[in-house]
């Protein structure tokens, strides 16, 4: 399997430029062949996917999605935070989504953190973060909590089709989590 992690190197293995510069150059190549797909912001499948930001999750490939099929909302842990509710509310009320798919995964970095992380940050920078770490020990229970947050939000219009899954980073398979 090839990944984008192979960064071009110059003499004696030095990395050529910065990663950001590499991305900008890749965008220039992309834009040179780009044609407007003629879509609007409304997802074709009327679904919003909330998932972890983990680089091992290629959501479009794993779910058989194409450009324009869904709204994708990602953060550390795929946790349903106030900001995720904000995005889902806009997705549903302004852009027509009706279903929500939540995807957490095995081996998540949030399983090795605690809320002590916030305290350590406060000691280091002199200011307490306004956000919670949302660390967890049981991925299934965290998916259930996220489903419950979506289902009970007063801002969301469509809470009857909310399903939660755990993506196995070793096999690529989704396992549905029973909400009960």
C-alpha positions in Angstrom: 0.0 0.0 0.0 1.3 3.4 -0.9 0.7 6.4 1.4 1.4 10.0 1.0 3.9 9.8 3.9 6.7 9.4 1.4 8.0 12.9 1.4 10.4 13.9 -1.4 14.0 14.2 -0.2 17.0 15.9 -1.6 20.7 15.2 -1.1 21.6 13.2 2.0 18.0 12.6 2.8 17.0 16.2 3.6 13.3 16.9 3.2 12.7 19.2 0.2 10.7 22.3 1.5 7.9 22.1 4.0 4.9 19.8 4.1 2.7 22.8 3.6 4.6 23.7 0.5 4.2 20.2 -0.8 0.5 20.5 -0.3 0.3 23.8 -2.1 2.2 22.3 -5.0 -0.1 19.3 -5.1 -3.1 21.7 -5.1 -1.6 23.5 -8.1 -1.4 20.2 -10.0 -4.9 19.3 -9.0 -6.3 22.8 -10.0 -4.6 22.5 -13.4 -6.9 19.5 -14.3 -9.9 20.7 -12.2 -13.3 21.1 -13.7 -16.3 22.4 -11.8 -18.4 19.4 -10.9 -21.5 21.6 -11.0 -22.7 20.6 -7.5 -24.1 22.7 -4.7 -23.4 22.2 -1.0 -26.4 19.8 -0.4 -25.1 16.2 -0.1 -26.6 13.9 -2.6 -27.2 11.1 0.0 -28.6 13.5 2.6 -26.2 12.1 5.2 -23.7 13.7 7.6 -20.8 11.5 8.8 -19.2 12.4 12.1 -15.8 10.7 12.6 -12.4 10.9 14.2 -9.7 12.9 12.6 -7.3 9.9 12.7 -5.3 9.8 9.5 -5.8 6.1 9.1 -9.6 6.6 8.3 -10.2 7.1 4.6 -13.9 7.6 5.0 -14.9 8.0 1.4 -13.1 4.8 0.4 -14.3 2.9 3.5 -17.9 3.9 2.9 -18.0 3.8 -0.9 -18.7 7.6 -1.1 -18.0 10.0 -3.9 -17.5 13.7 -3.9 -20.8 15.4 -3.1 -22.4 12.4 -1.3 -22.1 13.5 2.3 -21.1 16.1 4.8 -18.0 15.0 6.7 -17.4 16.4 10.2 -14.2 15.3 11.9 -12.5 16.0 15.2 -10.4 14.2 17.8 -12.3 11.1 18.7 -15.3 11.8 16.5 -17.0 13.1 19.6 -20.3 14.9 19.4 -19.4 18.3 20.9 -21.3 21.6 20.8 -19.4 22.4 17.6 -20.4 19.1 16.0 -24.1 19.9 17.0 -23.6 23.3 15.3 -22.4 21.7 12.1 -25.1 19.1 12.1 -27.7 21.7 12.7 -26.5 23.7 9.7 -26.2 20.5 7.7 -29.8 19.5 8.5 -31.7 22.8 8.6 -29.9 24.6 5.8 -28.5 21.9 3.6 -31.1 19.0 3.7 -29.4 16.1 5.5 -31.6 13.6 7.3 -29.3 10.9 8.5 -26.3 10.9 10.8 -23.6 8.3 10.9 -21.1 8.3 13.8 -17.7 6.6 13.3 -15.2 6.0 16.1 -12.3 3.5 15.7 -10.1 1.0 17.4 -6.8 2.3 18.8 -8.0 5.9 19.2 -5.5 8.3 20.8 -8.3 9.6 23.1 -8.2 6.2 24.9 -4.7 7.0 26.2 -5.5 10.5 27.4 -7.4 11.8 30.5 -8.9 15.1 31.4 -5.5 15.7 33.2 -4.4 16.8 29.7 -6.3 20.0 30.2 -4.6 20.6 33.6 -1.2 20.0 32.1 -2.0 22.5 29.3 -3.1 25.1 31.9 0.1 24.7 33.8 2.2 25.0 30.6 0.4 28.0 29.0 -1.2 29.7 32.0 -4.8 29.4 30.7 -7.3 26.6 31.1 -8.8 25.4 27.8 -12.5 26.0 27.5 -13.0 22.6 25.9 -13.1 19.1 27.4 -10.7 16.5 26.2 -13.5 14.0 25.9 -11.1 11.1 26.6 -12.7 7.7 27.0 -11.8 4.1 27.9 -14.7 2.2 26.2 -15.1 3.0 22.5 -18.6 1.4 22.4 -19.8 3.5 25.3 -18.4 6.6 23.7 -20.3 5.9 20.5 -23.5 5.4 22.6 -22.9 8.7 24.3 -22.4 10.5 20.9 -25.6 8.9 19.6 -27.5 10.1 22.6 -26.2 13.6 22.3 -27.4 13.7 18.6 -30.8 12.1 19.5 -31.5 14.6 22.3 -30.3 17.8 20.7 -33.2 20.3 20.5 -31.6 21.9 17.4 -31.6 18.9 15.2 -34.7 18.1 13.1 -33.9 14.5 12.1 -32.8 12.2 14.9 -34.6 9.0 14.0 -31.8 7.8 11.6 -28.7 8.1 13.8 -26.4 5.1 13.8 -23.0 4.6 15.4 -20.1 2.4 14.4 -16.5 1.4 15.4 -14.1 1.2 12.5 -11.4 -1.5 12.9 -8.1 0.1 11.8 -6.6 -3.4 11.2 -9.3 -4.9 9.1 -11.1 -1.9 7.7 -14.5 -3.2 8.8 -17.3 -1.3 10.5 -19.0 -2.8 13.6 -22.3 -1.3 14.5 -22.8 -0.3 18.1 -26.2 -1.1 19.7 -27.5 2.2 21.2 -29.1 0.5 24.2 
